[in-house]
Amino acid sequence: MTDYNRVVCRGPEEWKVEEIEVDPPQASEVRIKMLYASICHTDFLISEGFPLPLYPRILGHEGIGVVESVGEKVAELKEGDLVMPCYVAECGECENCTSGVTNMCLTHPFTFSGLMPDGTSRLHLPAAGRAGGGASHRQPLYHLLSCSTWSEYAVSDANFVIKLQDFQPDLPQLSLASFLSCGFSTGFGAAQVEARVEKGSSVAVLGLGAVGLGAVEGAKVQGAATIIGVDKNEMKREKGKAFGMTHFINPDHSPDRSISDLIKDLTDGLGVDYCIECTGVAPLITEALDSTKVGKGKVIMVGAGHTSFSVNSVSLLAGRTLKGTIFGGIKPRFHLPLLLDRCKSKEIPLDKLLTHEIQLGDITKAIEMVHSQDCVKILIRI
């Protein structure tokens, strides 16, 4: 057992850097010395108790690090490898992995349990005063998904870890690659993998945070002719353009009209071929459906929220499709190396996502930063 600093979440937005104990990796696990992490709105959502209020827990699910030690059954990773911990795995052999239609691996399933696959934790608060302590007196801490990256060290099942090929620790793009661990890749995949945007088509993206900007980039790469970004933050206009957005709608400028009608104004009254909903705001699901074309419109629901939602059945009966997604359908071993190559070659301008940088010890400042108008992505240097 070794003591390390980690961000312990004891309740909604109740974050504190504390000394905890990080166990060595078990047989199929690796312990990772984190170099960089980043902040996703999902971290806030989960810290608020979504979908289960599991406390205390260690937050963070985006990051880059170097393997510090490996379990005896780990064959593909070794000490010193630069890696990206993920929350989705890919065995390549189960029914889902071979189906070509989903990234939800059945062998190594996605989970909100907050525990390792064996149902235990590698993270603990030290026994009080260490007196008469020992492992049995330590308080377990919940992981976040399969990662918990807001830390000096993380322990992950090796099946949820991707090796960064041909990256060097001093490569400037390495820190930015952290953004591909979730948000940006989720949006990119929603457009490319889930929606399968076609060349010359029209796409609307609701919400232009890192996920939405990833969706804009994905639509551009797929060859979409019209890419409409929708956001109440006027500062997102230029951000969207940097990633390929062709039109921008600020709903606050037309408070008496629906978002779907504003989108139809830009598409000859027909609506778009695809809409990618990235806000998690429940009423916008029906708006997203209504913004797409009758008979063939497709909505990819990326955003998540605390509340359930209902949709107008007529919107679906009119031949539209609504599909949910985790990680934008991205398969870690297949898609992430391709995205990492685009990051390394600067084909994807990830630097335009970066708006704030902090040290791990200043994590509480992120609560204020993330609500500021100019915030898109916060990088944590560990």
C-alpha positions in Angstrom: 0.0 0.0 0.0 1.3 3.4 -1.0 0.1 6.9 -0.1 -0.8 9.3 -2.9 -2.8 12.5 -3.3 -6.1 12.1 -5.0 -9.3 14.2 -5.4 -11.8 12.7 -3.0 -15.5 13.5 -3.7 -17.5 13.2 -0.5 -20.7 14.7 -1.9 -22.0 16.9 -4.7 -19.2 19.2 -5.7 -17.6 18.5 -2.4 -14.0 17.9 -3.6 -10.9 17.8 -1.5 -7.3 16.7 -2.2 -6.5 14.1 0.4 -3.8 11.5 1.0 -5.2 8.0 0.3 -3.8 4.5 -0.2 -3.5 3.0 -3.7 -3.1 -0.7 -3.8 -0.7 -2.5 -6.2 -2.3 -3.9 -9.3 -3.8 -7.3 -9.2 -3.2 -10.0 -11.8 -4.9 -8.4 -14.8 -4.4 -4.8 -13.8 -2.0 -1.9 -14.2 -1.1 0.9 -11.9 -0.6 4.2 -13.9 1.3 7.3 -12.9 -0.9 10.0 -14.2 0.7 12.9 -16.1 -2.3 14.8 -17.3 -6.0 14.7 -16.8 -8.9 16.8 -17.9 -12.4 17.7 -16.8 -15.6 16.6 -18.4 -19.2 17.6 -17.4 -19.8 14.0 -16.7 -17.5 14.3 -13.7 -19.8 16.9 -12.3 -22.9 14.9 -13.1 -21.5 11.8 -11.4 -20.3 13.8 -8.4 -23.9 15.0 -8.0 -25.0 11.4 -7.7 -25.7 10.3 -11.3 -26.8 7.6 -11.7 -26.1 6.4 -8.2 -24.9 8.5 -5.2 -21.7 6.5 -4.4 -19.5 8.3 -1.9 -16.7 8.8 -1.1 -15.2 8.3 -4.5 -12.3 9.4 -6.7 -13.3 11.4 -9.7 -11.9 11.8 -13.2 -12.2 9.7 -16.4 -10.0 11.6 -18.8 -6.3 11.4 -18.7 -2.9 10.3 -19.9 -0.2 8.5 -17.9 2.7 6.1 -17.8 2.5 2.5 -16.6 4.2 2.2 -13.2 3.6 -1.5 -12.5 1.7 -4.4 -14.0 0.0 -7.6 -12.7 1.4 -11.0 -13.6 -1.2 -11.8 -16.2 -0.8 -8.5 -18.2 0.9 -9.3 -21.5 0.3 -6.3 -23.8 1.5 -3.5 -21.4 4.7 -3.0 -19.6 6.3 -0.6 -17.2 7.1 2.7 -18.9 4.4 2.6 -21.6 2.5 5.8 -22.2 -1.2 4.9 -21.9 -4.7 6.3 -21.9 -7.1 4.7 -19.3 -10.6 4.3 -20.8 -14.1 3.5 -19.4 -15.1 1.3 -22.4 -13.2 -1.9 -23.4 -13.0 -4.0 -26.6 -12.4 -7.7 -26.4 -12.9 -8.1 -30.2 -14.5 -11.5 -29.8 -17.9 -11.2 -28.0 -21.3 -10.9 -29.8 -21.3 -7.1 -29.5 -17.7 -6.5 -30.5 -18.1 -8.6 -33.7 -21.5 -7.2 -34.5 -20.3 -4.0 -36.1 -23.1 -2.0 -34.6 -22.1 -1.3 -31.0 -19.1 -0.6 -28.7 -20.7 -2.2 -25.7 -18.3 -5.1 -25.0 -19.9 -8.0 -23.2 -16.7 -9.6 -22.0 -15.5 -6.4 -20.2 -18.8 -4.4 -19.7 -19.2 -0.7 -19.1 -20.3 -0.1 -15.6 -21.4 2.6 -13.1 -20.7 0.3 -10.1 -17.6 2.3 -9.0 -15.7 -0.9 -8.4 -13.2 -3.1 -10.2 -14.5 -6.1 -12.2 -14.0 -8.3 -9.1 -16.3 -6.1 -7.0 -13.6 -4.5 -4.9 -11.6 -1.3 -4.8 -7.9 -0.5 -5.1 -8.4 2.9 -3.4 -8.8 3.4 0.3 -8.8 6.1 3.0 -6.1 5.2 5.5 -7.1 3.7 8.8 -7.7 6.5 11.3 -4.5 7.2 13.1 -3.1 3.9 11.7 -3.6 2.6 15.2 -4.4 -1.1 15.2 -5.1 -0.5 11.6 -4.3 -2.8 8.8 -6.2 -3.3 5.5 -9.4 -4.4 7.3 -9.8 -1.0 8.9 -9.4 1.0 5.8 -12.4 2.7 4.2 -12.8 1.7 0.5 -13.3 4.5 -2.0 -15.4 4.2 -5.1 -13.7 4.5 -8.5 -15.3 6.6 -11.3 -16.2 4.3 -14.2 -13.0 2.3 -14.9 -10.6 5.2 -14.4 -10.4 7.7 -11.5 -7.8 9.9 -13.2 -7.7 12.9 -10.9 -4.8 11.5 -9.0 -1.1 10.9 -8.9 -1.7 7.2 -9.5 -4.6 5.2 -10.9 -5.3 1.4 -11.0 -7.2 0.1 -14.0 -8.1 -3.3 -15.5 -5.6 -3.7 -18.4 -8.5 -4.3 -20.8 -9.6 -0.7 -20.3 -6.2 0.8 -21.1 -4.9 1.8 -24.5 -1.2 2.2 -25.3 -0.2 5.4 -27.0 2.0 4.3 -29.9 4.8 6.6 -31.1 4.1 9.3 -28.5 6.9 10.7 -26.4 6.5 12.3 -23.0 7.9 15.7 -24.3 5.5 15.8 -27.3 3.4 19.0 -27.0 0.3 17.1 -28.2 0.5 14.5 -25.4 -1.3 16.7 -22.8 -4.0 17.5 -25.3 -4.5 13.8 -26.1 -6.2 13.7 -22.7 -9.2 15.4 -24.3 -9.7 12.3 -26.4 -10.4 10.1 -23.4 -14.1 11.0 -23.4 -15.7 14.3 -24.4 -14.3 15.2 -27.9 -14.1 11.5 -29.0 -17.7 11.0 -27.9 -18.9 13.8 -30.1 -16.7 12.8 -33.0 -17.9 9.2 -32.8 -21.5 10.2 -32.5 -21.2 11.8 -36.0 -18.9 9.3 -37.6 -19.7 6.0 -36.0 -23.3 6.3 -34.7 -24.9 8.7 -37.1 -22.7 7.6 -40.0 -23.0 11.1 -41.5 -23.0 11.0 -45.3 -21.1 13.3 -47.6 -23.2 16.3 -48.6 -25.7 15.9 -45.8 -26.9 18.3 -43.2 -26.2 18.1 -39.4 -27.3 20.0 -36.4 -25.3 19.9 -33.1 -27.1 21.0 -29.9 -24.5 22.2 -27.4 -21.0 23.3 -28.3 -18.9 22.1 -25.4 -16.1 19.7 -26.1 -18.5 16.9 -27.0 -20.4 19.2 -29.4 -17.3 20.5 -31.0 -16.2 16.9 -31.5 -19.4 16.2 -33.2 -18.9 19.2 -35.5 -15.4 17.9 -36.3 -16.7 14.4 -37.0 -19.4 15.8 -39.3 -16.8 17.8 -41.2 -14.5 14.8 -41.6 -17.5 12.8 -43.0 -18.1 15.5 -45.6 -21.3 17.1 -44.3 -22.2 20.2 -46.4 -24.2 22.0 -43.7 -23.2 21.9 -40.0 -25.4 23.9 -37.7 -24.2 24.6 -34.2 -26.7 25.6 -31.5 -25.6 27.2 -28.2 -26.8 30.0 -25.9 -23.2 31.1 -25.4 -22.2 33.5 -28.1 -18.5 32.8 -27.5 -19.1 29.3 -29.0 -19.7 30.9 -32.4 -15.9 31.2 -33.2 -15.1 27.9 -31.5 -17.6 26.1 -33.7 -16.2 27.7 -36.9 -12.7 26.5 -35.9 -13.9 22.9 -36.1 -16.0 23.2 -39.3 -19.4 24.7 -38.3 -21.1 26.4 -41.2 -24.0 28.1 -39.3 -24.6 29.2 -35.7 -27.9 29.6 -33.8 -28.2 31.3 -30.5 -31.7 30.4 -29.3 -31.7 33.4 -26.9 -31.8 35.7 -29.9 -35.1 34.3 -31.0 -36.9 33.5 -27.7 -40.4 33.2 -29.3 -39.3 30.5 -31.7 -38.4 26.8 -31.2 -34.9 25.5 -31.9 -36.3 23.1 -34.4 -38.0 25.9 -36.4 -34.8 27.9 -36.4 -32.9 24.9 -37.8 -35.6 24.4 -40.5 -35.2 28.1 -41.5 -31.6 27.1 -42.6 -32.7 24.0 -44.4 -35.5 25.1 -46.7 -38.1 24.1 -44.1 -37.1 20.4 -44.3 -34.9 20.0 -41.3 -31.5 18.3 -41.1 -30.5 14.7 -41.9 -28.9 14.2 -38.5 -29.0 15.9 -35.2 -26.6 15.2 -32.4 -27.9 16.3 -28.9 -25.1 17.0 -26.6 -26.7 19.0 -23.7 -28.5 16.4 -21.7 -31.4 18.9 -21.3 -34.5 16.7 -21.4 -36.9 19.0 -23.3 -34.4 19.3 -26.2 -34.8 15.6 -27.1 -38.1 16.3 -28.8 -36.7 19.5 -30.3 -33.8 17.5 -31.7 -36.3 15.0 -33.3 -38.4 17.8 -34.7 -35.4 19.4 -36.2 -34.7 16.4 -38.5 -36.3 15.4 -41.8 -39.6 13.5 -41.8 -39.2 9.9 -42.8 -35.4 9.6 -42.4 -34.1 12.0 -39.7 -31.7 10.5 -37.2 -31.0 11.8 -33.7 -28.0 10.7 -31.6 -28.5 11.4 -27.9 -25.1 12.0 -26.3 -25.9 14.3 -23.4 -27.1 12.8 -20.0 -28.9 14.4 -17.2 -30.6 13.7 -13.8 -34.1 13.7 -15.1 -36.0 11.3 -17.3 -37.5 12.6 -20.5 -40.5 12.1 -22.7 -40.8 12.6 -26.5 -43.7 13.4 -28.7 -44.7 10.1 -30.2 -45.7 11.8 -33.4 -42.1 12.9 -34.0 -41.1 9.2 -33.9 -44.0 7.9 -35.8 -43.1 10.2 -38.6 -40.2 7.9 -39.4 -37.4 9.5 -37.4 -34.9 7.5 -35.3 -33.6 8.3 -31.8 -30.5 6.4 -30.7 -28.5 6.7 -27.5 -24.7 6.2 -27.2 -21.9 5.7 -24.8 -18.5 7.1 -25.9 -20.1 7.9 -29.3 -19.8 4.3 -30.4 -16.0 4.5 -30.3 -14.2 1.2 -30.0 -11.0 2.0 -28.0 -8.6 -0.4 -29.7 -9.8 0.4 -33.2 -10.9 4.0 -33.3 -8.7 5.7 -30.6 -5.4 5.0 -32.4 -6.8 6.7 -35.5 -7.9 9.8 -33.4 -4.6 9.9 -31.6 -2.8 9.9 -35.0 -4.9 12.9 -36.0 -4.1 14.6 -32.7 -0.3 14.0 -33.2 -0.4 15.4 -36.7 -2.4 18.4 -35.6 -5.2 17.5 -38.1 -7.6 17.9 -35.1 -7.0 21.4 -33.5 -7.3 20.2 -29.9 -5.4 23.2 -28.8 -8.6 25.3 -29.6 -10.4 23.3 -26.9 -8.0 24.3 -24.2 -9.2 27.3 -22.2 -7.8 26.7 -18.6 -5.0 24.9 -16.9 -4.7 24.0 -13.2 -2.6 21.8 -11.0 -4.2 18.8 -9.2 -4.0 20.6 -5.9 -6.1 23.5 -7.2 -9.0 21.2 -8.4 -11.6 23.1 -6.4 -11.0 26.1 -8.7 -12.4 24.0 -11.5 -15.9 24.3 -10.0 -15.9 28.0 -10.7 -14.0 27.7 -14.0 -16.3 25.2 -15.6 -19.3 27.6 -15.2 -17.5 30.5 -16.8 -18.6 31.6 -20.3 -15.2 31.1 -21.9 -14.6 27.6 -20.5 -14.4 24.7 -22.9 -11.8 22.3 -21.6 -9.7 22.4 -18.4 -6.4 20.6 -18.4 -5.0 19.2 -15.1 -1.3 18.9 -14.7 -0.4 16.2 -12.2 
